[in-house]
Amino acid sequence: MSIVHEARVKANELLDQHMSIISEYPSENYSERIEHDTAKKAALITVDNILDNIEATILYHKDNKALSINKEYWTGVKDVLNNF
């Protein structure tokens, strides 16, 4: 499986997980689109925090190639989420 495909799968998982939380609180004022947009924003916050953590870790482990791959993966997840 390619890193791009894996990023797409993870982006979908994150969006689904956040949607399930949001849908637990039904409201007459929420449309499916609003729920989707809210879940997307929450998922992006999650990914941004992960990327911040990776950046901080890279500062102390500059030679660790796994961190670069991990950063590439989560950046791909963020790109997919932004395109939803």
Summary of the structure (lengths in Angstrom):
residues: 84
radius of gyration: 14.9
end to end distance: 21.2
largest distance: 52.0
contacts: 222
relative contact order: 0.19
helix: 80%
strand: 0%
